[in-house]
Amino acid sequence: IRQLTQSMEARHPELKKYYDSGAVGFTQDGLVEVRDQNLFPLPERIRARKLVAEENADRVNLYREIATANNHPEWEADIRTTFAERWISKASAGWYYQDDAGAWKRK
């Protein structure tokens, strides 16, 4: 769990500029998603998509590991929901997130 969170923290400064631009947002299920690839400068698109994929892989593993560490793998969905709410509540003003219906909103 510590290794996953450290990896996510190390990646955050690179992802932050994409959150700030609105190109990437938080999904309702605790992941991040490319919201508008046209907001990426063309030379950065591949790198940005790779960052999003790496972030999502770490998030999926984090949720699973927390559930497993608590001896309740069946809690994974609830943990995802809790984290999704927390990521969104901690998002900076202007960042995008999905509401419960999956529509993009700007914080």
Secondary structure, DSSP 8 states (H G I E B T S, - for coil): -HHHHHHHHHHHHHHHHHHHHTSEEE-TTS-EEES-GGGS-GGGHHHHHHHHHHHHHHHHHHHHHHHHHTT-GGGHHHHHHHHHHHHHHHS-TT-EEE-TTS-EEE-
